[in-house]
Amino acid sequence: MEWYVDDLSFSGQFSTPHSLKESIEPLLRLLFLRPDLKRRVLCSRTLPIRPATAAMNLEEGVRATRDQLFIRQALGWISSAGPFWDDDRAANPDDYFHFEGEDVTDQGLGEAARRLVMEMDAASFSFPNLNVLRFARTPLCVHHGLEEEPLGSYDVNNCWNPEDIAAAVIRSPESWTDLLEMTAAQMPELILSSEIAAQLAPVPFHSGVAARFSFCSVSCKIFAEKLRRER
């Protein structure tokens, strides 16, 4: 699953750069703590010029906070690192999408809808604040085609709480030690030999083998629970 940032959720609704920072920081914190999610939250290359406050666009609002760490992290994401869905835009021969009368063809909602047309998993992430709760709801119905010649409509699942993204994606292990620690935390009933780590240490980490190990561990847990219920 990928989440596409809803450009419309930046519509000049923030009263101050500080309130803008409060809205963005939770997602930045999640992406820092969960590197495996970085490639799953995509924004458009034009996001920095979306209106953030009445007088400033998003990039200007971020810089106006004067918080150097926040500025570096926020602009590093939306202006430099991305990922940007524009670089791998889904193709659609009738490329016009709109939401509540607004053209979102070249925005995150439009890209999420294009992916749904292709039967791919896609959702949106919005940045609401206390003054404007327009996007604090799900789903968001995006219409395909001209209003006078509709081609369809697509319900885009929308979230505005970063924790919803974290809950939807199980973190993948990045090393053998990581795999063993995650397995022990998830399945405390499973007894792992202390020799496993030593035996795995000389072997290069392989994500495919780790996935099979996780699958077998989960299967063992399910089997054990079934036996417990039958007793």
PLY file of the C-alpha trace (Angstrom):
ply
format ascii 1.0
element vertex 231
property float x
property float y
property float z
element edge 230
property int vertex1
property int vertex2
end_header
0.00 0.00 0.00
1.17 3.51 -0.85
-0.20 6.79 0.49
-0.35 9.85 -1.76
-0.25 13.24 -0.06
-3.46 15.16 -0.67
-2.26 18.49 -2.12
-5.68 20.07 -1.47
-5.15 19.65 2.26
-2.75 22.57 1.93
-5.15 25.35 0.96
-3.93 28.28 3.05
-5.83 27.09 6.12
-3.00 27.37 8.64
-3.11 30.51 10.74
0.62 30.58 11.52
3.83 28.78 10.52
3.78 27.25 14.01
0.41 25.56 13.42
1.75 24.32 10.07
4.74 22.80 11.85
2.49 21.09 14.40
0.56 19.46 11.56
3.59 18.19 9.63
5.88 17.09 12.48
4.02 13.85 13.43
4.43 12.43 9.92
8.10 13.47 9.75
8.66 11.79 13.11
7.06 8.57 11.87
9.15 8.53 8.69
12.29 9.04 10.78
11.42 6.23 13.19
10.17 3.90 10.46
12.58 4.03 7.50
10.62 1.20 5.87
7.71 3.62 5.38
9.69 6.33 3.58
9.05 4.88 0.11
5.35 4.40 0.84
4.34 8.04 1.44
4.61 9.95 -1.84
4.11 13.62 -2.61
3.99 15.70 -5.78
6.88 17.85 -6.92
4.57 20.86 -6.84
3.59 20.36 -3.18
6.05 23.05 -1.90
4.16 25.78 -3.77
0.74 24.88 -2.35
-0.72 27.66 -0.15
-0.09 26.96 3.54
-1.08 30.20 5.24
-2.94 33.20 3.85
0.35 34.78 2.76
2.83 31.90 2.38
3.14 28.74 0.37
4.25 25.51 2.01
7.98 26.02 1.51
7.81 29.61 2.74
5.72 28.55 5.76
8.24 25.87 6.68
11.14 28.35 6.47
9.21 30.91 8.51
9.23 28.57 11.54
12.97 29.33 11.90
13.40 25.84 13.35
16.48 24.65 11.48
16.01 20.96 12.24
12.37 21.05 11.15
13.23 23.06 8.02
15.95 20.58 7.05
13.69 17.56 7.59
10.56 19.01 5.98
12.24 20.50 2.91
14.47 17.47 2.59
11.29 15.44 2.16
9.03 17.65 0.03
11.74 19.34 -2.07
14.64 16.91 -2.34
14.23 13.29 -1.33
10.55 12.61 -1.92
9.61 10.05 -3.09
7.68 11.86 -5.81
4.88 10.03 -7.56
5.34 12.32 -10.59
8.45 10.27 -11.42
6.32 7.14 -11.90
2.94 8.58 -12.78
0.23 6.04 -13.58
-0.98 6.26 -17.18
-4.62 6.92 -18.03
-5.95 7.74 -21.53
-8.81 9.86 -20.11
-6.69 11.74 -17.63
-9.04 14.07 -15.79
-9.98 13.63 -12.13
-11.83 16.00 -9.84
-12.85 16.15 -6.19
-15.77 18.29 -5.01
-15.49 20.45 -8.12
-11.69 20.90 -7.94
-9.28 19.50 -10.52
-6.95 16.99 -8.82
-5.55 15.39 -11.98
-2.01 16.54 -11.17
-2.35 16.10 -7.43
-2.05 13.23 -4.98
-5.78 12.48 -4.99
-5.69 12.19 -8.76
-2.74 9.79 -8.67
-4.40 7.67 -5.97
-7.53 7.46 -8.15
-5.47 6.53 -11.23
-3.93 3.68 -9.25
-7.38 2.51 -8.17
-8.52 2.54 -11.80
-5.64 0.10 -12.43
-6.80 -1.98 -9.42
-3.68 -1.13 -7.43
-3.65 -0.46 -3.69
-3.56 3.27 -3.05
-4.73 5.68 -0.36
-4.28 9.34 0.50
-2.83 11.22 3.45
-4.21 14.63 4.38
-3.00 17.41 6.67
-6.08 18.87 8.35
-5.92 21.33 11.23
-8.36 22.56 13.86
-9.59 25.36 11.62
-10.36 23.24 8.56
-11.53 19.64 9.01
-12.51 19.10 5.38
-10.14 16.18 4.99
-10.55 14.60 8.42
-12.78 11.93 6.90
-12.64 8.85 4.74
-13.17 7.89 2.01
-12.72 10.82 -0.37
-14.76 10.30 -3.53
-12.76 11.25 -6.63
-14.61 11.45 -9.93
-13.08 10.41 -13.23
-13.88 12.25 -16.45
-15.63 15.50 -17.22
-18.69 16.32 -15.13
-20.87 16.19 -18.25
-19.23 12.92 -19.37
-18.49 10.92 -16.19
-16.37 7.80 -16.52
-16.61 6.61 -12.93
-15.92 7.50 -9.34
-13.42 6.06 -6.87
-13.50 6.06 -3.08
-9.96 6.85 -1.96
-9.28 5.70 1.58
-7.91 8.71 3.40
-6.04 9.03 6.68
-4.81 12.06 8.57
-3.16 10.34 11.53
0.36 8.98 10.85
-0.27 6.18 13.31
-2.85 4.76 10.89
-0.07 4.31 8.35
2.19 2.67 10.93
-0.59 0.29 11.96
-1.27 -0.70 8.35
2.32 -1.69 7.55
4.22 -4.33 9.47
7.85 -3.28 9.66
10.22 -5.52 7.73
13.42 -6.69 9.48
16.65 -5.19 8.16
19.16 -7.60 9.75
19.26 -11.02 11.42
19.40 -9.35 14.83
16.41 -7.22 13.89
14.52 -10.34 12.78
15.19 -12.21 16.02
14.28 -9.21 18.19
11.03 -8.64 16.28
10.13 -12.34 16.47
10.80 -12.46 20.22
8.68 -9.35 20.80
5.78 -10.55 18.66
5.79 -14.13 19.94
7.02 -14.24 23.55
5.83 -17.87 23.86
8.34 -18.96 21.21
11.68 -20.01 22.69
14.61 -18.98 20.46
17.97 -20.66 21.07
20.78 -18.30 21.98
22.91 -20.06 19.35
20.75 -18.85 16.44
22.28 -15.36 16.37
25.83 -16.77 16.38
25.01 -19.17 13.53
23.42 -16.43 11.44
26.12 -13.80 12.04
28.51 -14.96 9.23
25.65 -15.23 6.72
24.63 -12.10 4.71
21.13 -10.96 5.58
18.49 -12.01 3.02
15.02 -10.45 3.16
13.42 -13.43 1.38
14.76 -15.90 3.94
13.67 -13.54 6.73
10.14 -13.44 5.28
9.96 -17.25 5.19
11.25 -17.42 8.77
8.55 -14.98 9.87
5.89 -16.99 8.05
7.02 -20.23 9.72
7.10 -18.55 13.12
3.57 -17.22 12.68
2.39 -20.66 11.51
3.92 -22.23 14.64
2.13 -19.69 16.81
-1.21 -20.34 15.11
-0.71 -24.11 15.48
0.18 -23.75 19.16
-2.89 -21.62 19.83
-5.07 -24.18 18.06
-3.68 -26.98 20.22
-4.27 -24.89 23.35
-7.93 -24.34 22.42
-8.49 -28.05 21.73
-7.16 -29.14 25.10
0 1
1 2
2 3
3 4
4 5
5 6
6 7
7 8
8 9
9 10
10 11
11 12
12 13
13 14
14 15
15 16
16 17
17 18
18 19
19 20
20 21
21 22
22 23
23 24
24 25
25 26
26 27
27 28
28 29
29 30
30 31
31 32
32 33
33 34
34 35
35 36
36 37
37 38
38 39
39 40
40 41
41 42
42 43
43 44
44 45
45 46
46 47
47 48
48 49
49 50
50 51
51 52
52 53
53 54
54 55
55 56
56 57
57 58
58 59
59 60
60 61
61 62
62 63
63 64
64 65
65 66
66 67
67 68
68 69
69 70
70 71
71 72
72 73
73 74
74 75
75 76
76 77
77 78
78 79
79 80
80 81
81 82
82 83
83 84
84 85
85 86
86 87
87 88
88 89
89 90
90 91
91 92
92 93
93 94
94 95
95 96
96 97
97 98
98 99
99 100
100 101
101 102
102 103
103 104
104 105
105 106
106 107
107 108
108 109
109 110
110 111
111 112
112 113
113 114
114 115
115 116
116 117
117 118
118 119
119 120
120 121
121 122
122 123
123 124
124 125
125 126
126 127
127 128
128 129
129 130
130 131
131 132
132 133
133 134
134 135
135 136
136 137
137 138
138 139
139 140
140 141
141 142
142 143
143 144
144 145
145 146
146 147
147 148
148 149
149 150
150 151
151 152
152 153
153 154
154 155
155 156
156 157
157 158
158 159
159 160
160 161
161 162
162 163
163 164
164 165
165 166
166 167
167 168
168 169
169 170
170 171
171 172
172 173
173 174
174 175
175 176
176 177
177 178
178 179
179 180
180 181
181 182
182 183
183 184
184 185
185 186
186 187
187 188
188 189
189 190
190 191
191 192
192 193
193 194
194 195
195 196
196 197
197 198
198 199
199 200
200 201
201 202
202 203
203 204
204 205
205 206
206 207
207 208
208 209
209 210
210 211
211 212
212 213
213 214
214 215
215 216
216 217
217 218
218 219
219 220
220 221
221 222
222 223
223 224
224 225
225 226
226 227
227 228
228 229
229 230
